[in-house]
Amino acid sequence: MSTGTVSTRIANTSPRRMARIAGLFEVLEGTASSQGQEFIRARLVVSGNAAATAANVLGHPRLFWAGFILSAIGVACHIIWTLLFYYLFRPVSRRIALLAAFVMLVGCAIQAVTALLYLAPWVVLQNSSSLSGFTAQQTQSLAFFFWKLNGHSDQFYLALFGLWCFLSGWLIFRSTFMPRIIGVLLSIDGVGWMMFVYPPLGSSLFTFIAIAAGLADIPLQLWLLIAGVNPQRWKEQAAAAGITDGV
C-alpha cells in the first residue's frame, strides 16, 4: 500500500474515529516500547558488568528476542499515531502540527536506530568465533558498548519526544475539540522529557518527570480512547482553517 493511499484513508476517517485509533496506537506504542526497551533490557543488562550481561543475553535468547520484537513493534505503532495526530490537529495550526510530526518522525528514526543497537550485542556475541582478533573479554566489552549506545540513543529520543509533547500540548490547548487542561499537562510533561537533552539532568529528575508523564499521558489516552474529539467543533475549526479537502 502506497504512502499516498495510507494518507488518503487517514484523511477520510471521521475525526472521532481518528482520535480513538490514535489513542489505541499510542497505548500500543507505549506498552511495546517500554516493555522492550526498558523492562526487558533492564533484566538483561547488569550495570558495569559486561560478562554477566553477555551471559544473560546468551542464556535467555527468547527474552532477548521478545525485547527486540517489542521495540520494533513500538516504532511501527509510533509512526502511525504520529501521522494520525498530524491529521487530527492540523485544523489548529497546520505549521505547528507539521513541525510536531516532523520532530516525532525524526524521533521514530532514532527509535529504529535504538532497536538496531539493541540487536547489535546479540550479533557480536553469536559471531564471537569470527572475531578472531578479540579475546572473550574484549568481545563481551564490545557487546556491552553497544548496550551503552542503545541507552544513549534512547535518551536522545526522549528529548525529541519531549519537544513533540510540548508542541502537541500547545495544539490541544488551542483546539476547540479537546479539554485544554490535557494540553497544559502534556506541555509540562514535554518540558520534563526535554531535560534528557542533558541526560544526567534528566536522570536526576526522572521521578518528577515520570509523575508528570502519568498525569498527562493517562488522561490523554483515556480521553482519546473513550471520548475521541468533538466532531462538530473539529469540523468548525477545520472549516475556519480552510481545510476542506482532508489533506
Secondary structure, DSSP 8 states (H G I E B T S, - for coil): --HHHHHHHHHTS-HHHHHHHHHHHHHHHHHHHIIIIIIIHHHH--TT-HHHHHHHHHH-HHHHHHHHHHHHHHHHHHHHHHHHHHHHHTTT-HHHHHHHHHHHHHHHHHHHHHHHHHHHHHHHHHTGGG-TTS-HHHHHHHHHHHHHHHHHHHHHHHHHHHHHHHHHHHHHHH-SSS-HHHHHHHHHHHHHHHGGGSHHHHHHTHHHHHHHHHHHHHHHHHHHHHT---HHHHHHHHHHTT--S--
